[in-house]
Amino acid sequence: MFVLGIDPGLSRCGYGVVTRREGSLAAVAGGVISTEPTMPLPERLRTLSDELRALVAEFGPEAVVVERVFFQVNARTAMATGQAAGVAMVVAAEAGCEVAQYTANEVKQAVVGYGSATKDQVQRMVASVLGLPEPPRPPDVADALALAACHLTTQPLRRAVAEATARRAPRAPRATRSATGPAPRVPS
């Protein structure tokens, strides 16, 4: 199973492809898609869309995982990140991929074991989990690989919980007819 992780950004969008081989995770590819801030916004979004479509076509991921923007101090950065995330989700949905989102804290908890881990701790743990000789750089790539690894490690538990919840869910009550007062008389 290939999973494509996307650390969304308009100027720098990190991507990482991770697979599960014989019970362990392995990085397949990683990099950054860059757009020039001087380009008009529609062109930047189109460039990002084209590059992401090419990645999906090349690797054929079963799932695309996009970081969910939970908090941003700078509104302009939040807007650009949200636009890039939207493009990534549309590209994935058009390709028929499963789309998942995790916050940075969820990813850190799953990969490092601590939701407030530093970027350096995430980079080092991603290298360890994926068997890389050194931490992936820049941080955008490490974050994208961490997203994909998070999905691959938490997905089986999430599916099991969803299935168990569905089995235990109470059945919806059947529709019943109730009458108030005497039954209507039908003329004979």
N, C-alpha and C positions, 0 to 999 in steps of 0.2 A: 504494500500500500504506500503510495506516494502522497505526501501532504506538502502543500505549498503554503508557507507562512509569509505574511505580508506585514511589515512595519510601515504603515502608511505615512506618506509625507509628499508634499508637492515638489519641493526642491530635491529631496533625497528620500526615495522609497526603497526600503530594504526588502530583500526577498531571500528566502531560504527553502530549499527542498530537502525533506527528510523522509527516509523510508525505514521500515522495520524489516530487518533481515535476521532470520534464525533467532528471533527473540530479542535482538538488540537493535538499537537505533543507529542509523548512519546518515551523515550529511551527503547529499548528492550534488548540490550546487548552492551557491549563495552569491549575492552581489547587491549592487545599488543601481537603481534607475534614477538618473538625474535629469532635471529640466532647468533651463535657464530662467532666472527670475525676470529677465527682460522680455521674455516671450509673453504674448497675450495669454490670459488664463485659458480660453478654450483650446488653444494650441498645446499648452502644457498638459491639460487633461487628456487631449487626444493622443499625445505622445505617450503618456502613462498608460492609457488604455491599449494602445498598439503593442507596447512592450510587454504588458501583462498577458495580452492575448497570445503573443509569441511564446511566452513561458508556459502557459497552460497547454498550448499546442505541442510544445517540445516534450514536456514531462508527463502530460496526461494525469494530473493529480486527481485522486478520488475526493479530496477535500481541500478547500482553501480556507485558511485561518487568518483573520484580519484582526489586528489589535483594536479593541474597543476604546475609544477615547473617553476616559472617565473624568478627567480633570485637566484643565489647561489654564495657566495663568494669563497667557496672552490670547486675546480673542481672535486676532488675525491668524495666529498659528493654529488655533483650534478649528477655524473655518477651513484652512488649507488642508489640515489633516483629515477633517471630515469629508471634504470633497475627494481626496485621494482614496479614503476608505470606501466611499460610495462607488467610485469607479472600479475598485478591486472587487467589490461584492457583485456588481453588475456583470463584470467579465466572467466571474466564477459561475454565477447563476445562468448566464447565457450558454456556458459550456456544459451545464448539467452537473456541476460539481456540488457536493455538500458544502455549505458555507457555515463557518462557525466564528464566533467572536469571543475573545477573552480580554479582560482588563490586564494592565501591566502587573498589578498585584496578584492576580490569579496565576499568571505565568510564572512570576517569581516564586510563588508558593509551590507550584508544581515542579519547577526545575531546580530551585535552590533549597526549598523547604522553609523559606522565610519571605513573607510578602513585602518586606521593606529592604530587600537586598539591593546592594549598589550595582551600578552598571558593570564594574569590574568583577564583582562576584558572579553576576549572570554570565559574563563572557567566559570566565574560568570554568564554571559548572557546565556550560554548553559544550566547551571543549572536552571536558571529562565524559559527559553523557554520550557525546557523539564520537568519541575516540579520535579527536583531532589532535595533532601534535602541538598546537598552540591555540590560544583563544582567538576566535574569529574577530576580525576588524574590518571595517569600522563597527561601532556599536549597533548601527542599523541592521547589519547582517546578523550579528549575534542575537538581536531581538527577534528577527524574523525566524531564525533557526530555533530559538527558544519557543516561539509560538507554535511551530510545527511539532516540536518535541512534546510540548505541553498537551497538544491535542492527541497525539499518539499514546501518551501515557495515561491520560484521564478519560479518553473516549470509551474504553471498555467498561469502566465503572459507571460512567454517565448512562450508557445504554442499558446496563443491567438495572440501574435504579429506575430508569424510565419504564422498562418492561415490567419490573416488579410493581411499580406504582399503577400501571395500566391494568395488571391482573387483579390488584386489590381494590381498585376503584369501585365504589358502589354502583350498582346498575341504576340507570335512570328510572324513576318510577314510570309505570305504564300509565297511559292516559286513561282516565276513568270518566264515565258519564255520571253526573249527579243530577238529580231532579229536585226541584223545590216545589213543594205543594203536591196536590194530587196529579196523577197522570192525566194527560189530556184525553178527552173522550172522542172517539172516532165515530162519526154518524154511521148508522147501519142502513 
